[in-house]
């Protein structure tokens, strides 16, 4: 993965902590000549009078707010520029963050988009927002969702599906492995691949032959998935110690594996087949991404085009 331009989405509501910017600073040290665009989008309902109530005063107030944010971005850019990093800034007014980020992606054509996930709920869990999900579905550039920005990345893992049971094209697995390998070489971390499968639970085995010999059925399923993973790993020169076959519900098994293995970044694929269809639909995927205790890099198949390109 050759990162030469990063678009960093700045949170207008956070005065100090910007984890995605810290991650970008970490990455730029490993990619010589990479430049950064700091992008901020803000909206305040009090300054949006609507068609019937808009006024010159509201327009000036919005312009003043954006000017204030531009000054903030310049302040953030200054230390990076002093280190020789090329940094551009862009602050805009808008109600739909995801729409404006997608417009910025079309305008700037970055190699990577970085965005911080946010604490939500009384438990202060790091959960994906609706804007995160819209970007997962529609962002054409690789999308790096930052959950932990402290420290160096020590282990990078590609989540693969060698039997393509999630309707992922085979080429996407190869792309995920290539990106995970390239990143791990650039930041000098360990690279892994993991595949999670979930056999039919014994309590749901209604077929008489499965009920009678459930252990043989479960063993055969594991063998089939294990062989597929081994074939994919062998074809891509993955060390035996870096191949991980996980059993169970993905939204439970993968976060547990990440925590135990100390994974810093999970590289995942997302597919979208039509304007109506969306990527990574369903409760399982939502729980997996929400509960994943590390950064997540979302990759689209080659040739992916946003099925709902934003319009002015």
C-alpha positions as CSV (number, residue, x, y, z in Angstrom):
1,X,0.0,0.0,0.0
2,X,1.6,3.2,-1.2
3,X,0.3,6.0,1.0
4,X,1.1,9.4,-0.6
5,X,-2.0,11.4,0.4
6,X,-4.1,11.0,3.6
7,X,-7.4,12.7,4.2
8,X,-7.9,13.1,8.0
9,X,-11.4,13.8,9.2
10,X,-11.2,16.3,12.1
11,X,-13.8,16.2,14.8
12,X,-15.1,19.8,15.3
13,X,-16.4,19.0,18.8
14,X,-13.0,17.9,20.2
15,X,-10.6,20.8,21.0
16,X,-7.6,18.7,21.8
17,X,-7.7,14.9,21.2
18,X,-7.8,13.9,17.5
19,X,-6.8,10.2,17.5
20,X,-7.0,9.9,13.7
21,X,-4.5,12.8,13.3
22,X,-2.2,11.0,15.8
23,X,-2.4,7.9,13.6
24,X,-1.7,9.9,10.5
25,X,1.4,11.4,12.2
26,X,2.5,7.9,13.0
27,X,2.0,6.8,9.4
28,X,3.6,9.7,7.7
29,X,6.9,8.8,9.5
30,X,6.9,5.5,7.5
31,X,5.8,6.9,4.1
32,X,8.3,9.4,2.9
33,X,6.8,12.3,1.0
34,X,3.2,11.6,2.1
35,X,1.0,14.6,2.4
36,X,-2.0,15.3,4.6
37,X,-5.3,17.1,4.1
38,X,-7.1,18.1,7.3
39,X,-10.8,18.1,6.6
40,X,-13.4,19.4,9.0
41,X,-17.2,19.6,8.5
42,X,-19.4,21.3,11.1
43,X,-23.1,22.0,11.5
44,X,-25.1,23.8,14.1
45,X,-28.9,23.8,13.9
46,X,-29.0,27.2,15.6
47,X,-27.2,28.7,12.6
48,X,-29.5,27.0,10.0
49,X,-32.6,29.1,9.6
50,X,-33.9,27.1,6.6
51,X,-35.3,28.6,3.5
52,X,-37.9,30.7,5.2
53,X,-35.7,32.0,8.0
54,X,-32.3,32.4,6.4
55,X,-30.7,35.8,6.7
56,X,-27.5,37.6,6.0
57,X,-26.7,37.5,9.7
58,X,-26.9,33.7,9.8
59,X,-24.8,33.4,6.7
60,X,-22.1,35.7,8.3
61,X,-22.3,33.6,11.5
62,X,-21.7,30.4,9.5
63,X,-18.8,32.0,7.7
64,X,-17.3,33.1,11.0
65,X,-17.6,29.6,12.4
66,X,-15.8,28.1,9.4
67,X,-13.1,30.8,9.7
68,X,-12.6,29.8,13.3
69,X,-12.3,26.1,12.3
70,X,-9.8,27.1,9.6
71,X,-7.7,28.8,12.2
72,X,-7.8,25.6,14.3
73,X,-6.8,23.5,11.4
74,X,-3.8,25.8,10.7
75,X,-2.8,25.4,14.3
76,X,-2.9,21.6,13.9
77,X,-1.0,21.7,10.7
78,X,1.8,23.9,12.0
79,X,3.8,21.2,13.9
80,X,3.6,18.9,10.9
81,X,4.7,21.5,8.5
82,X,7.7,22.3,10.7
83,X,8.6,18.6,10.3
84,X,8.6,19.0,6.5
85,X,5.2,17.4,5.9
86,X,2.9,19.0,3.3
87,X,-0.4,19.8,4.9
88,X,-3.6,21.3,3.3
89,X,-6.7,22.3,5.2
90,X,-10.4,22.4,4.3
91,X,-13.3,23.5,6.6
92,X,-16.8,23.3,5.3
93,X,-20.4,23.8,6.6
94,X,-22.8,20.9,6.2
95,X,-25.4,18.8,7.9
96,X,-24.4,15.4,6.6
97,X,-20.8,14.6,7.6
98,X,-20.6,11.5,5.4
99,X,-21.8,13.3,2.3
100,X,-19.2,16.0,2.7
101,X,-16.4,13.5,3.4
102,X,-17.4,11.6,0.2
103,X,-17.3,14.9,-1.7
104,X,-13.9,15.6,-0.3
105,X,-12.8,12.1,-1.4
106,X,-14.0,12.8,-4.9
107,X,-12.2,16.1,-4.9
108,X,-8.9,15.2,-3.4
109,X,-8.5,11.5,-4.4
110,X,-6.6,10.4,-1.3
111,X,-4.9,7.1,-0.9
112,X,-6.4,6.7,2.6
113,X,-9.2,8.3,4.7
114,X,-8.7,8.3,8.4
115,X,-11.6,8.9,10.8
116,X,-11.9,8.5,14.6
117,X,-14.7,6.5,16.1
118,X,-16.5,7.9,19.1
119,X,-17.5,7.0,22.6
120,X,-21.3,6.5,22.9
121,X,-23.7,5.3,25.5
122,X,-23.4,5.4,29.3
123,X,-20.7,2.7,29.2
124,X,-18.5,4.9,27.0
125,X,-17.9,2.2,24.5
126,X,-16.2,3.0,21.2
127,X,-19.0,2.5,18.7
128,X,-19.4,3.4,15.0
129,X,-21.7,6.3,14.2
130,X,-24.2,6.4,11.3
131,X,-21.6,8.5,9.4
132,X,-19.0,5.7,9.9
133,X,-21.5,3.2,8.4
134,X,-22.3,5.4,5.5
135,X,-18.5,5.7,4.8
136,X,-18.0,2.0,5.1
137,X,-20.7,1.5,2.5
138,X,-19.8,4.2,0.0
139,X,-16.2,5.5,0.5
140,X,-14.2,4.5,-2.6
141,X,-10.8,5.1,-0.9
142,X,-9.5,2.8,1.9
143,X,-11.1,3.8,5.1
144,X,-9.2,3.6,8.4
145,X,-11.4,3.8,11.4
146,X,-9.2,4.8,14.4
147,X,-10.1,3.3,17.8
148,X,-6.6,3.2,19.4
149,X,-4.0,5.7,18.3
150,X,-1.5,5.2,21.0
151,X,1.8,3.4,20.3
152,X,3.2,1.7,17.3
153,X,1.4,-0.9,15.4
154,X,2.9,-4.3,16.3
155,X,0.5,-6.7,14.6
156,X,-1.7,-6.3,11.5
157,X,-4.3,-9.0,10.5
158,X,-6.2,-9.5,7.3
159,X,-9.7,-11.1,7.8
160,X,-10.1,-13.5,4.9
161,X,-12.9,-15.7,3.6
162,X,-11.3,-18.4,1.5
163,X,-14.6,-20.2,0.8
164,X,-16.3,-16.9,-0.1
165,X,-19.3,-17.8,2.0
166,X,-20.0,-14.1,2.7
167,X,-20.2,-13.5,-1.1
168,X,-16.8,-11.8,-1.2
169,X,-14.9,-12.2,-4.5
170,X,-11.8,-14.2,-4.3
171,X,-9.7,-11.3,-5.6
172,X,-10.7,-9.3,-2.5
173,X,-8.9,-11.7,-0.2
174,X,-5.8,-11.3,-2.3
175,X,-6.1,-7.6,-2.1
176,X,-6.5,-7.7,1.7
177,X,-3.5,-9.9,2.1
178,X,-1.4,-7.6,-0.2
179,X,-2.4,-4.5,1.8
180,X,-1.8,-6.1,5.2
181,X,1.6,-7.3,4.0
182,X,2.6,-4.0,2.5
183,X,1.6,-2.1,5.6
184,X,3.3,-4.5,8.0
185,X,6.5,-4.2,6.0
186,X,6.3,-0.4,6.0
187,X,5.7,0.0,9.7
188,X,7.8,-3.0,10.6
189,X,5.0,-5.0,12.3
190,X,4.0,-8.7,12.2
191,X,1.4,-9.8,9.7
192,X,-1.4,-12.3,10.2
193,X,-4.4,-13.7,8.4
194,X,-7.5,-15.0,10.1
195,X,-10.6,-16.8,9.0
196,X,-13.6,-17.4,11.2
197,X,-16.3,-20.0,10.6
198,X,-19.3,-21.1,12.6
199,X,-20.6,-24.6,12.2
200,X,-24.3,-25.2,12.7
201,X,-24.8,-25.4,16.4
202,X,-25.8,-28.8,17.8
203,X,-29.1,-27.5,19.0
204,X,-30.0,-26.4,15.5
205,X,-29.0,-29.6,13.7
206,X,-32.3,-30.8,12.4
207,X,-31.0,-33.2,9.8
208,X,-31.2,-36.7,11.2
209,X,-27.7,-37.7,9.9
210,X,-26.1,-34.6,11.5
211,X,-27.9,-35.2,14.8
212,X,-26.7,-38.8,14.9
213,X,-23.1,-37.9,14.2
214,X,-22.7,-34.3,15.0
215,X,-19.0,-34.6,16.0
216,X,-18.1,-36.0,12.6
217,X,-20.0,-33.2,10.9
218,X,-18.2,-30.5,13.0
219,X,-14.9,-32.2,12.3
220,X,-15.6,-32.2,8.5
221,X,-16.6,-28.6,8.5
222,X,-13.4,-27.6,10.3
223,X,-11.3,-29.6,7.9
224,X,-12.9,-28.0,4.9
225,X,-12.3,-24.5,6.3
226,X,-8.9,-25.3,7.5
227,X,-7.8,-26.7,4.1
228,X,-9.1,-23.6,2.3
229,X,-7.2,-21.3,4.7
230,X,-4.0,-23.4,4.3
231,X,-4.3,-23.2,0.5
232,X,-4.8,-19.5,0.5
233,X,-1.9,-19.1,3.0
234,X,0.5,-21.3,1.0
235,X,-0.3,-19.5,-2.2
236,X,0.6,-16.2,-0.5
237,X,3.6,-17.3,1.5
238,X,2.1,-16.8,4.9
239,X,4.1,-18.3,7.8
240,X,2.3,-21.1,9.6
241,X,2.5,-19.2,12.8
242,X,0.6,-16.3,11.2
243,X,-2.4,-18.4,10.1
244,X,-5.4,-18.4,12.4
245,X,-8.6,-20.5,12.0
246,X,-11.2,-19.2,14.4
247,X,-14.4,-21.1,15.4
248,X,-17.6,-19.4,16.6
249,X,-19.7,-16.4,15.9
250,X,-17.5,-13.8,14.2
251,X,-18.7,-10.9,16.3
252,X,-17.4,-12.8,19.4
253,X,-14.5,-14.9,18.1
254,X,-12.7,-12.1,16.1
255,X,-12.7,-9.4,18.9
256,X,-11.5,-12.1,21.4
257,X,-8.7,-13.2,19.0
258,X,-7.7,-9.5,18.5
259,X,-7.4,-8.9,22.2
260,X,-5.5,-12.2,22.9
261,X,-3.1,-11.8,19.9
262,X,-2.5,-8.1,20.4
263,X,-3.7,-7.1,16.9
264,X,-3.2,-3.4,16.2
265,X,-5.1,-3.2,12.9
266,X,-7.7,-5.5,11.3
267,X,-7.9,-5.2,7.5
268,X,-11.4,-6.1,6.3
269,X,-13.2,-6.2,3.0
270,X,-16.6,-4.6,2.3
271,X,-18.8,-5.3,-0.7
272,X,-21.8,-3.4,-2.2
273,X,-23.5,-4.8,-5.2
274,X,-26.2,-2.2,-6.0
275,X,-27.6,1.2,-5.0
276,X,-30.2,-0.5,-2.8
277,X,-27.8,-3.2,-1.4
278,X,-25.4,-2.0,1.3
279,X,-22.0,-3.2,2.5
280,X,-21.7,-5.4,5.5
281,X,-25.4,-5.6,6.2
282,X,-26.7,-7.1,9.4
283,X,-26.4,-7.3,13.1
284,X,-23.4,-9.6,13.0
285,X,-21.3,-7.1,11.1
286,X,-22.4,-4.2,13.2
287,X,-21.5,-6.1,16.4
288,X,-18.2,-7.2,15.0
289,X,-17.1,-3.7,14.0
290,X,-18.4,-2.1,17.1
291,X,-16.8,-4.6,19.4
292,X,-13.5,-4.9,17.5
293,X,-10.9,-3.5,20.1
294,X,-8.4,-2.2,17.5
295,X,-8.3,0.0,14.4
296,X,-10.1,-1.3,11.4
297,X,-9.1,-0.7,7.8
298,X,-12.0,-1.2,5.3
299,X,-11.1,-2.1,1.8
300,X,-13.3,-2.3,-1.3
301,X,-12.9,-4.6,-4.3
302,X,-11.0,-3.4,-7.3
303,X,-13.2,-1.2,-9.5
304,X,-15.6,-0.3,-6.8
305,X,-17.6,2.8,-7.5
306,X,-19.8,4.5,-4.9
307,X,-23.4,3.5,-5.9
308,X,-24.8,6.7,-4.4
309,X,-22.3,9.4,-5.5
310,X,-23.1,12.6,-3.7
311,X,-24.7,15.4,-5.8
312,X,-24.8,19.1,-5.1
